[in-house]
Amino acid sequence: MVKTIRVSEEYHEWLNAHKEEDETMEETLRRMTRGPHPSDVAGLLTEEEAEDAKEAVGRLRGRDRDRLDAARSAFKDGAKGE
């Protein structure tokens, strides 16, 4: 299946400037973002392992969000005390 993505004219020009002659745009995007090809990672995890990994990432993101919220709150409280 093929999907279309929208990018700004500037980004498209930048990406095109970094595209190698023998590359497709997808290959250029993968190289530039260091994303693996799906076939390179297919089957590495079982469904259960993949679900566990997703949950772990969710927990880590939640902790990061909590730390960010605490930092924002401390910054706001500090600004009010000036």
mmCIF file as gemmi writes it, N, C-alpha and C atoms, coordinates in Angstrom:
data_model
loop_
_atom_site.group_PDB
_atom_site.id
_atom_site.type_symbol
_atom_site.label_atom_id
_atom_site.label_alt_id
_atom_site.label_comp_id
_atom_site.label_asym_id
_atom_site.label_entity_id
_atom_site.label_seq_id
_atom_site.pdbx_PDB_ins_code
_atom_site.Cartn_x
_atom_site.Cartn_y
_atom_site.Cartn_z
_atom_site.occupancy
_atom_site.B_iso_or_equiv
_atom_site.pdbx_formal_charge
_atom_site.auth_seq_id
_atom_site.auth_asym_id
_atom_site.pdbx_PDB_model_num
ATOM 1 N N . MET Axp A 1 ? 0.844 -1.174 0 1 0 ? 1 A 1
ATOM 2 C CA . MET Axp A 1 ? 0 0 0 1 0 ? 1 A 1
ATOM 3 C C . MET Axp A 1 ? 0.893 1.243 0 1 0 ? 1 A 1
ATOM 4 N N . VAL Axp A 2 ? 0.493 2.242 -0.708 1 0 ? 2 A 1
ATOM 5 C CA . VAL Axp A 2 ? 1.228 3.501 -0.788 1 0 ? 2 A 1
ATOM 6 C C . VAL Axp A 2 ? 0.437 4.576 -0.062 1 0 ? 2 A 1
ATOM 7 N N . LYS Axp A 3 ? 1.128 5.383 0.724 1 0 ? 3 A 1
ATOM 8 C CA . LYS Axp A 3 ? 0.518 6.514 1.436 1 0 ? 3 A 1
ATOM 9 C C . LYS Axp A 3 ? 1.152 7.799 0.947 1 0 ? 3 A 1
ATOM 10 N N . THR Axp A 4 ? 0.393 8.858 0.982 1 0 ? 4 A 1
ATOM 11 C CA . THR Axp A 4 ? 0.887 10.176 0.601 1 0 ? 4 A 1
ATOM 12 C C . THR Axp A 4 ? 1.065 11.005 1.867 1 0 ? 4 A 1
ATOM 13 N N . ILE Axp A 5 ? 2.168 11.734 1.945 1 0 ? 5 A 1
ATOM 14 C CA . ILE Axp A 5 ? 2.374 12.637 3.071 1 0 ? 5 A 1
ATOM 15 C C . ILE Axp A 5 ? 2.576 14.045 2.525 1 0 ? 5 A 1
ATOM 16 N N . ARG Axp A 6 ? 2.163 15.026 3.307 1 0 ? 6 A 1
ATOM 17 C CA . ARG Axp A 6 ? 2.349 16.422 2.919 1 0 ? 6 A 1
ATOM 18 C C . ARG Axp A 6 ? 3.545 16.992 3.645 1 0 ? 6 A 1
ATOM 19 N N . VAL Axp A 7 ? 4.38 17.669 2.889 1 0 ? 7 A 1
ATOM 20 C CA . VAL Axp A 7 ? 5.519 18.365 3.48 1 0 ? 7 A 1
ATOM 21 C C . VAL Axp A 7 ? 5.575 19.747 2.848 1 0 ? 7 A 1
ATOM 22 N N . SER Axp A 8 ? 6.205 20.67 3.559 1 0 ? 8 A 1
ATOM 23 C CA . SER Axp A 8 ? 6.323 22.019 3.019 1 0 ? 8 A 1
ATOM 24 C C . SER Axp A 8 ? 7.243 22.001 1.803 1 0 ? 8 A 1
ATOM 25 N N . GLU Axp A 9 ? 7.112 23.029 0.997 1 0 ? 9 A 1
ATOM 26 C CA . GLU Axp A 9 ? 7.972 23.17 -0.179 1 0 ? 9 A 1
ATOM 27 C C . GLU Axp A 9 ? 9.44 23.227 0.24 1 0 ? 9 A 1
ATOM 28 N N . GLU Axp A 10 ? 9.712 23.935 1.329 1 0 ? 10 A 1
ATOM 29 C CA . GLU Axp A 10 ? 11.08 24.063 1.814 1 0 ? 10 A 1
ATOM 30 C C . GLU Axp A 10 ? 11.657 22.718 2.229 1 0 ? 10 A 1
ATOM 31 N N . TYR Axp A 11 ? 10.848 21.93 2.939 1 0 ? 11 A 1
ATOM 32 C CA . TYR Axp A 11 ? 11.323 20.617 3.373 1 0 ? 11 A 1
ATOM 33 C C . TYR Axp A 11 ? 11.542 19.717 2.162 1 0 ? 11 A 1
ATOM 34 N N . HIS Axp A 12 ? 10.635 19.754 1.222 1 0 ? 12 A 1
ATOM 35 C CA . HIS Axp A 12 ? 10.784 18.934 0.02 1 0 ? 12 A 1
ATOM 36 C C . HIS Axp A 12 ? 12.061 19.308 -0.726 1 0 ? 12 A 1
ATOM 37 N N . GLU Axp A 13 ? 12.342 20.587 -0.83 1 0 ? 13 A 1
ATOM 38 C CA . GLU Axp A 13 ? 13.572 21.033 -1.501 1 0 ? 13 A 1
ATOM 39 C C . GLU Axp A 13 ? 14.808 20.556 -0.734 1 0 ? 13 A 1
ATOM 40 N N . TRP Axp A 14 ? 14.762 20.663 0.594 1 0 ? 14 A 1
ATOM 41 C CA . TRP Axp A 14 ? 15.884 20.214 1.41 1 0 ? 14 A 1
ATOM 42 C C . TRP Axp A 14 ? 16.105 18.716 1.237 1 0 ? 14 A 1
ATOM 43 N N . LEU Axp A 15 ? 15.012 17.951 1.302 1 0 ? 15 A 1
ATOM 44 C CA . LEU Axp A 15 ? 15.103 16.509 1.153 1 0 ? 15 A 1
ATOM 45 C C . LEU Axp A 15 ? 15.621 16.136 -0.233 1 0 ? 15 A 1
ATOM 46 N N . ASN Axp A 16 ? 15.123 16.804 -1.251 1 0 ? 16 A 1
ATOM 47 C CA . ASN Axp A 16 ? 15.55 16.537 -2.615 1 0 ? 16 A 1
ATOM 48 C C . ASN Axp A 16 ? 17.042 16.853 -2.789 1 0 ? 16 A 1
ATOM 49 N N . ALA Axp A 17 ? 17.519 17.882 -2.099 1 0 ? 17 A 1
ATOM 50 C CA . ALA Axp A 17 ? 18.932 18.24 -2.182 1 0 ? 17 A 1
ATOM 51 C C . ALA Axp A 17 ? 19.817 17.162 -1.554 1 0 ? 17 A 1
ATOM 52 N N . HIS Axp A 18 ? 19.264 16.399 -0.606 1 0 ? 18 A 1
ATOM 53 C CA . HIS Axp A 18 ? 20.019 15.341 0.063 1 0 ? 18 A 1
ATOM 54 C C . HIS Axp A 18 ? 19.796 13.964 -0.561 1 0 ? 18 A 1
ATOM 55 N N . LYS Axp A 19 ? 18.933 13.91 -1.543 1 0 ? 19 A 1
ATOM 56 C CA . LYS Axp A 19 ? 18.607 12.644 -2.209 1 0 ? 19 A 1
ATOM 57 C C . LYS Axp A 19 ? 19.759 12.236 -3.116 1 0 ? 19 A 1
ATOM 58 N N . GLU Axp A 20 ? 20.156 10.977 -3.007 1 0 ? 20 A 1
ATOM 59 C CA . GLU Axp A 20 ? 21.19 10.451 -3.889 1 0 ? 20 A 1
ATOM 60 C C . GLU Axp A 20 ? 20.554 10.023 -5.203 1 0 ? 20 A 1
ATOM 61 N N . GLU Axp A 21 ? 21.335 10.019 -6.27 1 0 ? 21 A 1
ATOM 62 C CA . GLU Axp A 21 ? 20.796 9.761 -7.607 1 0 ? 21 A 1
ATOM 63 C C . GLU Axp A 21 ? 20 8.472 -7.714 1 0 ? 21 A 1
ATOM 64 N N . ASP Axp A 22 ? 20.476 7.421 -7.073 1 0 ? 22 A 1
ATOM 65 C CA . ASP Axp A 22 ? 19.833 6.119 -7.225 1 0 ? 22 A 1
ATOM 66 C C . ASP Axp A 22 ? 18.78 5.836 -6.157 1 0 ? 22 A 1
ATOM 67 N N . GLU Axp A 23 ? 18.423 6.827 -5.357 1 0 ? 23 A 1
ATOM 68 C CA . GLU Axp A 23 ? 17.466 6.637 -4.277 1 0 ? 23 A 1
ATOM 69 C C . GLU Axp A 23 ? 16.065 7.081 -4.655 1 0 ? 23 A 1
ATOM 70 N N . THR Axp A 24 ? 15.086 6.411 -4.082 1 0 ? 24 A 1
ATOM 71 C CA . THR Axp A 24 ? 13.711 6.911 -4.126 1 0 ? 24 A 1
ATOM 72 C C . THR Axp A 24 ? 13.565 7.887 -2.963 1 0 ? 24 A 1
ATOM 73 N N . MET Axp A 25 ? 12.491 8.639 -2.957 1 0 ? 25 A 1
ATOM 74 C CA . MET Axp A 25 ? 12.254 9.555 -1.828 1 0 ? 25 A 1
ATOM 75 C C . MET Axp A 25 ? 12.107 8.763 -0.532 1 0 ? 25 A 1
ATOM 76 N N . GLU Axp A 26 ? 11.457 7.594 -0.585 1 0 ? 26 A 1
ATOM 77 C CA . GLU Axp A 26 ? 11.32 6.779 0.619 1 0 ? 26 A 1
ATOM 78 C C . GLU Axp A 26 ? 12.689 6.375 1.151 1 0 ? 26 A 1
ATOM 79 N N . GLU Axp A 27 ? 13.571 5.944 0.281 1 0 ? 27 A 1
ATOM 80 C CA . GLU Axp A 27 ? 14.911 5.552 0.712 1 0 ? 27 A 1
ATOM 81 C C . GLU Axp A 27 ? 15.655 6.74 1.319 1 0 ? 27 A 1
ATOM 82 N N . THR Axp A 28 ? 15.475 7.91 0.736 1 0 ? 28 A 1
ATOM 83 C CA . THR Axp A 28 ? 16.116 9.108 1.27 1 0 ? 28 A 1
ATOM 84 C C . THR Axp A 28 ? 15.572 9.422 2.654 1 0 ? 28 A 1
ATOM 85 N N . LEU Axp A 29 ? 14.248 9.383 2.805 1 0 ? 29 A 1
ATOM 86 C CA . LEU Axp A 29 ? 13.65 9.634 4.123 1 0 ? 29 A 1
ATOM 87 C C . LEU Axp A 29 ? 14.137 8.627 5.148 1 0 ? 29 A 1
ATOM 88 N N . ARG Axp A 30 ? 14.188 7.368 4.781 1 0 ? 30 A 1
ATOM 89 C CA . ARG Axp A 30 ? 14.67 6.341 5.714 1 0 ? 30 A 1
ATOM 90 C C . ARG Axp A 30 ? 16.117 6.629 6.115 1 0 ? 30 A 1
ATOM 91 N N . ARG Axp A 31 ? 16.954 6.953 5.143 1 0 ? 31 A 1
ATOM 92 C CA . ARG Axp A 31 ? 18.352 7.225 5.439 1 0 ? 31 A 1
ATOM 93 C C . ARG Axp A 31 ? 18.474 8.456 6.339 1 0 ? 31 A 1
ATOM 94 N N . MET Axp A 32 ? 17.718 9.494 6.033 1 0 ? 32 A 1
ATOM 95 C CA . MET Axp A 32 ? 17.816 10.743 6.778 1 0 ? 32 A 1
ATOM 96 C C . MET Axp A 32 ? 17.249 10.612 8.198 1 0 ? 32 A 1
ATOM 97 N N . THR Axp A 33 ? 16.267 9.757 8.369 1 0 ? 33 A 1
ATOM 98 C CA . THR Axp A 33 ? 15.657 9.582 9.693 1 0 ? 33 A 1
ATOM 99 C C . THR Axp A 33 ? 16.176 8.343 10.407 1 0 ? 33 A 1
ATOM 100 N N . ARG Axp A 34 ? 17.027 7.61 9.752 1 0 ? 34 A 1
ATOM 101 C CA . ARG Axp A 34 ? 17.635 6.401 10.305 1 0 ? 34 A 1
ATOM 102 C C . ARG Axp A 34 ? 16.604 5.332 10.64 1 0 ? 34 A 1
ATOM 103 N N . GLY Axp A 35 ? 15.469 5.376 9.98 1 0 ? 35 A 1
ATOM 104 C CA . GLY Axp A 35 ? 14.441 4.376 10.227 1 0 ? 35 A 1
ATOM 105 C C . GLY Axp A 35 ? 14.756 3.071 9.516 1 0 ? 35 A 1
ATOM 106 N N . PRO Axp A 36 ? 14.587 1.946 10.195 1 0 ? 36 A 1
ATOM 107 C CA . PRO Axp A 36 ? 14.849 0.664 9.544 1 0 ? 36 A 1
ATOM 108 C C . PRO Axp A 36 ? 13.739 0.315 8.556 1 0 ? 36 A 1
ATOM 109 N N . HIS Axp A 37 ? 14.075 -0.491 7.606 1 0 ? 37 A 1
ATOM 110 C CA . HIS Axp A 37 ? 13.063 -0.977 6.674 1 0 ? 37 A 1
ATOM 111 C C . HIS Axp A 37 ? 12.192 -1.967 7.434 1 0 ? 37 A 1
ATOM 112 N N . PRO Axp A 38 ? 10.878 -1.919 7.259 1 0 ? 38 A 1
ATOM 113 C CA . PRO Axp A 38 ? 9.996 -2.828 8.011 1 0 ? 38 A 1
ATOM 114 C C . PRO Axp A 38 ? 10.388 -4.298 7.892 1 0 ? 38 A 1
ATOM 115 N N . SER Axp A 39 ? 10.858 -4.722 6.729 1 0 ? 39 A 1
ATOM 116 C CA . SER Axp A 39 ? 11.239 -6.126 6.578 1 0 ? 39 A 1
ATOM 117 C C . SER Axp A 39 ? 12.462 -6.48 7.418 1 0 ? 39 A 1
ATOM 118 N N . ASP Axp A 40 ? 13.256 -5.474 7.789 1 0 ? 40 A 1
ATOM 119 C CA . ASP Axp A 40 ? 14.428 -5.723 8.626 1 0 ? 40 A 1
ATOM 120 C C . ASP Axp A 40 ? 14.052 -6.011 10.072 1 0 ? 40 A 1
ATOM 121 N N . VAL Axp A 41 ? 12.889 -5.569 10.5 1 0 ? 41 A 1
ATOM 122 C CA . VAL Axp A 41 ? 12.5 -5.75 11.9 1 0 ? 41 A 1
ATOM 123 C C . VAL Axp A 41 ? 11.279 -6.647 12.074 1 0 ? 41 A 1
ATOM 124 N N . ALA Axp A 42 ? 10.662 -7.042 10.976 1 0 ? 42 A 1
ATOM 125 C CA . ALA Axp A 42 ? 9.467 -7.891 11.055 1 0 ? 42 A 1
ATOM 126 C C . ALA Axp A 42 ? 9.816 -9.216 11.728 1 0 ? 42 A 1
ATOM 127 N N . GLY Axp A 43 ? 9.01 -9.595 12.692 1 0 ? 43 A 1
ATOM 128 C CA . GLY Axp A 43 ? 9.179 -10.882 13.343 1 0 ? 43 A 1
ATOM 129 C C . GLY Axp A 43 ? 10.189 -10.908 14.475 1 0 ? 43 A 1
ATOM 130 N N . LEU Axp A 44 ? 10.78 -9.774 14.821 1 0 ? 44 A 1
ATOM 131 C CA . LEU Axp A 44 ? 11.758 -9.764 15.907 1 0 ? 44 A 1
ATOM 132 C C . LEU Axp A 44 ? 11.099 -9.984 17.264 1 0 ? 44 A 1
ATOM 133 N N . LEU Axp A 45 ? 9.881 -9.514 17.411 1 0 ? 45 A 1
ATOM 134 C CA . LEU Axp A 45 ? 9.154 -9.658 18.67 1 0 ? 45 A 1
ATOM 135 C C . LEU Axp A 45 ? 7.885 -10.457 18.457 1 0 ? 45 A 1
ATOM 136 N N . THR Axp A 46 ? 7.508 -11.209 19.477 1 0 ? 46 A 1
ATOM 137 C CA . THR Axp A 46 ? 6.202 -11.856 19.444 1 0 ? 46 A 1
ATOM 138 C C . THR Axp A 46 ? 5.153 -10.784 19.709 1 0 ? 46 A 1
ATOM 139 N N . GLU Axp A 47 ? 3.897 -11.105 19.485 1 0 ? 47 A 1
ATOM 140 C CA . GLU Axp A 47 ? 2.817 -10.152 19.773 1 0 ? 47 A 1
ATOM 141 C C . GLU Axp A 47 ? 2.856 -9.729 21.237 1 0 ? 47 A 1
ATOM 142 N N . GLU Axp A 48 ? 3.103 -10.683 22.124 1 0 ? 48 A 1
ATOM 143 C CA . GLU Axp A 48 ? 3.143 -10.381 23.557 1 0 ? 48 A 1
ATOM 144 C C . GLU Axp A 48 ? 4.327 -9.465 23.89 1 0 ? 48 A 1
ATOM 145 N N . GLU Axp A 49 ? 5.486 -9.752 23.321 1 0 ? 49 A 1
ATOM 146 C CA . GLU Axp A 49 ? 6.658 -8.911 23.556 1 0 ? 49 A 1
ATOM 147 C C . GLU Axp A 49 ? 6.437 -7.503 23.019 1 0 ? 49 A 1
ATOM 148 N N . ALA Axp A 50 ? 5.815 -7.4 21.857 1 0 ? 50 A 1
ATOM 149 C CA . ALA Axp A 50 ? 5.534 -6.093 21.269 1 0 ? 50 A 1
ATOM 150 C C . ALA Axp A 50 ? 4.581 -5.308 22.159 1 0 ? 50 A 1
ATOM 151 N N . GLU Axp A 51 ? 3.569 -5.968 22.695 1 0 ? 51 A 1
ATOM 152 C CA . GLU Axp A 51 ? 2.611 -5.299 23.583 1 0 ? 51 A 1
ATOM 153 C C . GLU Axp A 51 ? 3.297 -4.849 24.866 1 0 ? 51 A 1
ATOM 154 N N . ASP Axp A 52 ? 4.161 -5.696 25.42 1 0 ? 52 A 1
ATOM 155 C CA . ASP Axp A 52 ? 4.932 -5.327 26.624 1 0 ? 52 A 1
ATOM 156 C C . ASP Axp A 52 ? 5.808 -4.108 26.342 1 0 ? 52 A 1
ATOM 157 N N . ALA Axp A 53 ? 6.433 -4.094 25.179 1 0 ? 53 A 1
ATOM 158 C CA . ALA Axp A 53 ? 7.299 -2.969 24.815 1 0 ? 53 A 1
ATOM 159 C C . ALA Axp A 53 ? 6.487 -1.682 24.69 1 0 ? 53 A 1
ATOM 160 N N . LYS Axp A 54 ? 5.318 -1.759 24.066 1 0 ? 54 A 1
ATOM 161 C CA . LYS Axp A 54 ? 4.45 -0.582 23.931 1 0 ? 54 A 1
ATOM 162 C C . LYS Axp A 54 ? 4.046 -0.047 25.302 1 0 ? 54 A 1
ATOM 163 N N . GLU Axp A 55 ? 3.701 -0.958 26.207 1 0 ? 55 A 1
ATOM 164 C CA . GLU Axp A 55 ? 3.313 -0.537 27.556 1 0 ? 55 A 1
ATOM 165 C C . GLU Axp A 55 ? 4.487 0.122 28.283 1 0 ? 55 A 1
ATOM 166 N N . ALA Axp A 56 ? 5.683 -0.436 28.128 1 0 ? 56 A 1
ATOM 167 C CA . ALA Axp A 56 ? 6.87 0.145 28.77 1 0 ? 56 A 1
ATOM 168 C C . ALA Axp A 56 ? 7.142 1.54 28.243 1 0 ? 56 A 1
ATOM 169 N N . VAL Axp A 57 ? 7.015 1.723 26.949 1 0 ? 57 A 1
ATOM 170 C CA . VAL Axp A 57 ? 7.212 3.048 26.355 1 0 ? 57 A 1
ATOM 171 C C . VAL Axp A 57 ? 6.168 4.015 26.895 1 0 ? 57 A 1
ATOM 172 N N . GLY Axp A 58 ? 4.926 3.562 27.01 1 0 ? 58 A 1
ATOM 173 C CA . GLY Axp A 58 ? 3.865 4.402 27.566 1 0 ? 58 A 1
ATOM 174 C C . GLY Axp A 58 ? 4.168 4.835 28.993 1 0 ? 58 A 1
ATOM 175 N N . ARG Axp A 59 ? 4.692 3.904 29.794 1 0 ? 59 A 1
ATOM 176 C CA . ARG Axp A 59 ? 5.057 4.245 31.182 1 0 ? 59 A 1
ATOM 177 C C . ARG Axp A 59 ? 6.179 5.279 31.202 1 0 ? 59 A 1
ATOM 178 N N . LEU Axp A 60 ? 7.187 5.073 30.367 1 0 ? 60 A 1
ATOM 179 C CA . LEU Axp A 60 ? 8.298 6.032 30.308 1 0 ? 60 A 1
ATOM 180 C C . LEU Axp A 60 ? 7.826 7.404 29.868 1 0 ? 60 A 1
ATOM 181 N N . ARG Axp A 61 ? 6.962 7.441 28.882 1 0 ? 61 A 1
ATOM 182 C CA . ARG Axp A 61 ? 6.436 8.731 28.42 1 0 ? 61 A 1
ATOM 183 C C . ARG Axp A 61 ? 5.622 9.399 29.509 1 0 ? 61 A 1
ATOM 184 N N . GLY Axp A 62 ? 4.882 8.611 30.264 1 0 ? 62 A 1
ATOM 185 C CA . GLY Axp A 62 ? 4.105 9.16 31.372 1 0 ? 62 A 1
ATOM 186 C C . GLY Axp A 62 ? 5.001 9.781 32.431 1 0 ? 62 A 1
ATOM 187 N N . ARG Axp A 63 ? 6.099 9.101 32.749 1 0 ? 63 A 1
ATOM 188 C CA . ARG Axp A 63 ? 7.039 9.658 33.729 1 0 ? 63 A 1
ATOM 189 C C . ARG Axp A 63 ? 7.673 10.937 33.191 1 0 ? 63 A 1
ATOM 190 N N . ASP Axp A 64 ? 8.012 10.924 31.913 1 0 ? 64 A 1
ATOM 191 C CA . ASP Axp A 64 ? 8.571 12.139 31.31 1 0 ? 64 A 1
ATOM 192 C C . ASP Axp A 64 ? 7.564 13.281 31.379 1 0 ? 64 A 1
ATOM 193 N N . ARG Axp A 65 ? 6.304 12.978 31.108 1 0 ? 65 A 1
ATOM 194 C CA . ARG Axp A 65 ? 5.253 13.992 31.157 1 0 ? 65 A 1
ATOM 195 C C . ARG Axp A 65 ? 5.115 14.526 32.573 1 0 ? 65 A 1
ATOM 196 N N . ASP Axp A 66 ? 5.154 13.628 33.559 1 0 ? 66 A 1
ATOM 197 C CA . ASP Axp A 66 ? 5.061 14.051 34.957 1 0 ? 66 A 1
ATOM 198 C C . ASP Axp A 66 ? 6.221 14.976 35.328 1 0 ? 66 A 1
ATOM 199 N N . ARG Axp A 67 ? 7.433 14.632 34.9 1 0 ? 67 A 1
ATOM 200 C CA . ARG Axp A 67 ? 8.605 15.459 35.198 1 0 ? 67 A 1
ATOM 201 C C . ARG Axp A 67 ? 8.498 16.812 34.506 1 0 ? 67 A 1
ATOM 202 N N . LEU Axp A 68 ? 8.018 16.817 33.271 1 0 ? 68 A 1
ATOM 203 C CA . LEU Axp A 68 ? 7.856 18.073 32.543 1 0 ? 68 A 1
ATOM 204 C C . LEU Axp A 68 ? 6.812 18.956 33.227 1 0 ? 68 A 1
ATOM 205 N N . ASP Axp A 69 ? 5.697 18.349 33.628 1 0 ? 69 A 1
ATOM 206 C CA . ASP Axp A 69 ? 4.657 19.115 34.324 1 0 ? 69 A 1
ATOM 207 C C . ASP Axp A 69 ? 5.18 19.689 35.641 1 0 ? 69 A 1
ATOM 208 N N . ALA Axp A 70 ? 5.973 18.911 36.375 1 0 ? 70 A 1
ATOM 209 C CA . ALA Axp A 70 ? 6.544 19.387 37.641 1 0 ? 70 A 1
ATOM 210 C C . ALA Axp A 70 ? 7.507 20.541 37.386 1 0 ? 70 A 1
ATOM 211 N N . ALA Axp A 71 ? 8.308 20.435 36.338 1 0 ? 71 A 1
ATOM 212 C CA . ALA Axp A 71 ? 9.251 21.511 36.013 1 0 ? 71 A 1
ATOM 213 C C . ALA Axp A 71 ? 8.503 22.775 35.608 1 0 ? 71 A 1
ATOM 214 N N . ARG Axp A 72 ? 7.459 22.625 34.819 1 0 ? 72 A 1
ATOM 215 C CA . ARG Axp A 72 ? 6.659 23.787 34.423 1 0 ? 72 A 1
ATOM 216 C C . ARG Axp A 72 ? 6.041 24.455 35.647 1 0 ? 72 A 1
ATOM 217 N N . SER Axp A 73 ? 5.513 23.64 36.535 1 0 ? 73 A 1
ATOM 218 C CA . SER Axp A 73 ? 4.884 24.171 37.748 1 0 ? 73 A 1
ATOM 219 C C . SER Axp A 73 ? 5.907 24.913 38.607 1 0 ? 73 A 1
ATOM 220 N N . ALA Axp A 74 ? 7.082 24.331 38.766 1 0 ? 74 A 1
ATOM 221 C CA . ALA Axp A 74 ? 8.127 24.972 39.558 1 0 ? 74 A 1
ATOM 222 C C . ALA Axp A 74 ? 8.562 26.288 38.916 1 0 ? 74 A 1
ATOM 223 N N . PHE Axp A 75 ? 8.654 26.296 37.612 1 0 ? 75 A 1
ATOM 224 C CA . PHE Axp A 75 ? 9.049 27.511 36.905 1 0 ? 75 A 1
ATOM 225 C C . PHE Axp A 75 ? 7.995 28.603 37.094 1 0 ? 75 A 1
ATOM 226 N N . LYS Axp A 76 ? 6.726 28.216 36.955 1 0 ? 76 A 1
ATOM 227 C CA . LYS Axp A 76 ? 5.651 29.195 37.119 1 0 ? 76 A 1
ATOM 228 C C . LYS Axp A 76 ? 5.615 29.725 38.548 1 0 ? 76 A 1
ATOM 229 N N . ASP Axp A 77 ? 5.761 28.807 39.528 1 0 ? 77 A 1
ATOM 230 C CA . ASP Axp A 77 ? 5.756 29.219 40.936 1 0 ? 77 A 1
ATOM 231 C C . ASP Axp A 77 ? 6.945 30.124 41.242 1 0 ? 77 A 1
ATOM 232 N N . GLY Axp A 78 ? 8.092 29.831 40.655 1 0 ? 78 A 1
ATOM 233 C CA . GLY Axp A 78 ? 9.276 30.664 40.858 1 0 ? 78 A 1
ATOM 234 C C . GLY Axp A 78 ? 9.104 32.037 40.246 1 0 ? 78 A 1
ATOM 235 N N . ALA Axp A 79 ? 8.456 32.107 39.101 1 0 ? 79 A 1
ATOM 236 C CA . ALA Axp A 79 ? 8.243 33.383 38.426 1 0 ? 79 A 1
ATOM 237 C C . ALA Axp A 79 ? 7.265 34.26 39.233 1 0 ? 79 A 1
ATOM 238 N N . LYS Axp A 80 ? 6.298 33.62 39.908 1 0 ? 80 A 1
ATOM 239 C CA . LYS Axp A 80 ? 5.329 34.378 40.696 1 0 ? 80 A 1
ATOM 240 C C . LYS Axp A 80 ? 5.963 34.956 41.96 1 0 ? 80 A 1
ATOM 241 N N . GLY Axp A 81 ? 7.017 34.296 42.468 1 0 ? 81 A 1
ATOM 242 C CA . GLY Axp A 81 ? 7.652 34.751 43.713 1 0 ? 81 A 1
ATOM 243 C C . GLY Axp A 81 ? 8.621 35.892 43.536 1 0 ? 81 A 1
ATOM 244 N N . GLU Axp A 82 ? 8.864 36.295 42.312 1 0 ? 82 A 1
ATOM 245 C CA . GLU Axp A 82 ? 9.836 37.374 42.071 1 0 ? 82 A 1
ATOM 246 C C . GLU Axp A 82 ? 9.268 38.72 42.433 1 0 ? 82 A 1
